[in-house]
């Protein structure tokens, strides 16, 4: 019985002793919020549309777009090149029944800084050549 009493006393002393410190658990990793995806706003309508110069004669086109970078004369047609940091535009003049040259076709290419303008790149390209 004495032994039992000594054993119980030892257990009580151990239970009252200093607490053992458990190993610290690492903090939970910070949860980063999902980035908010914001769509780019759609650009405003172009200031000018290619259809505005279709059918015009050379003098009218030059009044609107200014002097071209290059003029190429062919047998019954003429091609004007407009070029700037945004794009290139080729304006094709063909003879009509009166032998006057008028705009029949416009081609734009290399829309360098206009790639986000789906469906309106050509109109924005032509708009960059407008005279002030």
VEXDREN-2710 file (C-alpha; in Angstrom, 1 decimal):
% VEXDREN-2710
k/r/px/py/pz
1/UNK/0.0/0.0/0.0
2/UNK/2.9/2.3/0.8
3/UNK/4.1/1.6/-2.7
4/UNK/0.8/2.5/-4.1
5/UNK/0.7/5.8/-2.2
6/UNK/4.2/6.7/-3.3
7/UNK/3.3/5.9/-6.9
8/UNK/0.1/8.1/-6.8
9/UNK/2.2/10.9/-5.1
10/UNK/4.7/10.7/-7.9
11/UNK/2.0/10.8/-10.5
12/UNK/0.5/13.9/-8.9
13/UNK/3.9/15.6/-8.8
14/UNK/4.5/14.9/-12.4
15/UNK/1.1/16.2/-13.3
16/UNK/1.7/19.4/-11.5
17/UNK/5.2/19.9/-13.0
18/UNK/6.1/22.4/-15.8
19/UNK/4.2/22.0/-19.0
20/UNK/6.0/20.6/-21.9
21/UNK/6.0/22.9/-24.9
22/UNK/4.8/21.2/-28.0
23/UNK/6.6/22.0/-31.3
24/UNK/5.1/25.1/-33.0
25/UNK/3.1/24.3/-36.0
26/UNK/4.0/26.5/-39.0
27/UNK/1.5/29.2/-39.8
28/UNK/-0.9/28.4/-42.6
29/UNK/0.2/29.9/-45.9
30/UNK/-1.5/33.1/-46.8
31/UNK/-4.2/32.7/-49.4
32/UNK/-3.7/35.2/-52.2
33/UNK/-6.9/36.4/-53.7
34/UNK/-7.6/35.5/-57.3
35/UNK/-6.7/38.4/-59.6
36/UNK/-9.7/40.3/-60.9
37/UNK/-9.8/40.1/-64.6
38/UNK/-11.1/43.4/-66.1
39/UNK/-12.0/43.5/-69.7
40/UNK/-10.5/46.4/-71.8
41/UNK/-13.1/49.0/-72.6
42/UNK/-14.2/49.0/-76.2
43/UNK/-12.7/51.9/-78.2
44/UNK/-14.9/54.6/-79.4
45/UNK/-16.0/54.6/-83.0
46/UNK/-13.3/55.7/-85.4
47/UNK/-13.3/59.3/-86.4
48/UNK/-13.5/58.4/-90.1
49/UNK/-14.6/55.4/-92.1
50/UNK/-13.0/54.2/-95.3
51/UNK/-16.4/54.3/-97.0
52/UNK/-16.3/58.1/-96.7
53/UNK/-13.6/58.3/-99.4
54/UNK/-14.8/55.6/-101.8
55/UNK/-15.6/57.0/-105.2
56/UNK/-13.9/60.4/-104.5
57/UNK/-11.4/61.9/-107.0
58/UNK/-7.7/62.4/-106.2
59/UNK/-8.0/66.1/-105.2
60/UNK/-10.8/65.4/-102.7
61/UNK/-8.8/62.5/-101.2
62/UNK/-5.7/64.7/-100.9
63/UNK/-7.8/67.4/-99.2
64/UNK/-9.0/64.8/-96.6
65/UNK/-5.9/62.6/-96.1
66/UNK/-3.1/65.0/-97.1
67/UNK/-0.2/64.2/-99.4
68/UNK/0.7/60.5/-99.7
69/UNK/4.1/59.1/-98.9
70/UNK/4.3/57.6/-102.4
71/UNK/2.3/57.8/-105.7
72/UNK/2.6/55.0/-108.2
73/UNK/1.2/55.5/-111.6
74/UNK/0.1/52.6/-113.8
75/UNK/-1.6/52.4/-117.2
76/UNK/-5.2/53.3/-116.2
77/UNK/-4.8/53.6/-112.5
78/UNK/-2.9/55.2/-109.7
79/UNK/-2.0/53.9/-106.2
80/UNK/-1.2/56.2/-103.3
81/UNK/0.6/55.0/-100.2
82/UNK/0.0/56.5/-96.8
83/UNK/2.4/55.4/-94.0
84/UNK/2.8/56.2/-90.4
85/UNK/3.7/54.6/-87.1
86/UNK/0.3/52.9/-86.9
87/UNK/-0.3/51.4/-90.3
88/UNK/0.0/51.6/-94.1
89/UNK/-2.8/52.3/-96.4
90/UNK/-2.9/51.9/-100.2
91/UNK/-5.6/53.9/-102.0
92/UNK/-6.3/52.6/-105.5
93/UNK/-7.7/55.1/-108.1
94/UNK/-9.2/53.7/-111.3
95/UNK/-10.6/55.5/-114.3
96/UNK/-14.4/55.8/-114.5
97/UNK/-16.4/56.3/-117.7
98/UNK/-15.3/59.9/-118.0
99/UNK/-11.6/58.9/-117.7
100/UNK/-11.5/60.5/-114.2
101/UNK/-9.5/58.7/-111.5
102/UNK/-11.6/57.9/-108.4
103/UNK/-11.1/55.7/-105.4
104/UNK/-12.2/52.1/-106.2
105/UNK/-10.3/50.2/-103.5
106/UNK/-8.4/50.8/-100.2
107/UNK/-6.1/48.3/-98.5
108/UNK/-4.7/48.7/-95.1
109/UNK/-1.9/46.6/-93.7
110/UNK/0.5/46.2/-90.8
111/UNK/-1.8/47.7/-88.2
112/UNK/1.1/47.9/-85.8
113/UNK/-0.6/49.5/-82.8
114/UNK/-4.2/48.8/-83.8
115/UNK/-4.3/45.0/-83.3
116/UNK/-7.0/45.2/-80.5
117/UNK/-9.5/47.0/-82.7
118/UNK/-11.2/44.0/-84.1
119/UNK/-13.3/44.7/-87.2
120/UNK/-12.4/48.4/-87.1
121/UNK/-8.7/48.4/-87.8
122/UNK/-9.0/49.7/-91.4
123/UNK/-11.2/52.6/-90.3
124/UNK/-8.9/53.5/-87.5
125/UNK/-5.9/53.3/-89.8
126/UNK/-7.5/55.7/-92.3
127/UNK/-8.4/58.0/-89.4
128/UNK/-4.7/58.3/-88.5
129/UNK/-4.1/60.1/-91.8
130/UNK/-6.8/62.8/-91.6
131/UNK/-5.5/66.3/-92.0
132/UNK/-6.2/68.6/-89.0
END
